Amino acid sequence: MSTVARVCVLGPSGRMGKALLDAARDRADLCISSTADQGDDLALAFAACDVYIDFTTPDSTRAAAELAAARGVPAVIGTTGLGADATRAIAALAERAPVIVSANFSLGVNLLLGLARTASRALGPEWDAEVVETHHKLKRDAPSGTALAIARAIAAGRGVDYDSVKRHARDGDIGPRAAGEIGVSSVRGGDIIGEHVAYFFGGAERIELAHRATSRSIFATGALRAAAWLVGKPAGSYTMQSVLGFEP
Ligand code: NAD
């Protein structure tokens, strides 16, 4: 293994791909050794790298994970809206190489996840919890992966199964809010990079935990840090919380 981590970036012409290439110029501990966009030879791109970073599409992420599993290539995966097939392929890859999948690579958001969990644990289900996310109009999936991660952190703080309390849309005569449910709403428009607010509504007071991103560079910086951290680790699934030293 080289001391300077050799990184392969998938989707270099995409918004995140460009941000990764920009952010990598400032780092001495890694270099971009290859890139692969749609139609390029992925096997060739994987041949000379220690780790790859994937912010593309669920189909592309599945295909890349399958090839990486065959070759034991470590992976940093930021693609959101992953379906069952991509998730299965990533699980298989994690048996062969170290992998980090995160819906949001920013340090601030990862702190927010911890705060939401702590607040939820302290306040309990009597406080109505809602998550609102806002993104640019080109974003395809909803709710955002980060909003779901926050909602899951709130459920974990209460010790409940998220799927049994989630509420992703409200429309029509749906009656009063069910006790204990955790709502997630999506707003789309303009060029918003990403905003997430976790609300906790009490009887006559409310808490708002908010994170607002103003540049894509925060995701790129976090993903590059994760890539450098991942090289040399044993096979398995890791989290950004581990990269940041929040958990062992
Ligand atoms: P984008 O549409 O600008 O870029 C996607 C790129 O993927 C394009 O360059 C496209 O050519 C490429 N691509 C498609 N199929 C490919 C294939 N088979 N092989 C290689 N490349 C392929 O999208 P974006 O805004 O850069 O976002 C990409 C993904 O990253 C989305 O799922 C988005 O939600 C997610 N995202 C995650 C985070 C995070 O922190 N986890 C942050 C921002 C965006």
Residues whose N, C-alpha, C, O or C-beta is under 5 A from the ligand:
A	BS01	NAD	L10 G11 P12 S13 G14 R15 M16 G17 A36 D37 Q38 F55 T56 T57 S60 G78 T79 T80 S102 A103 N104 F105 F219
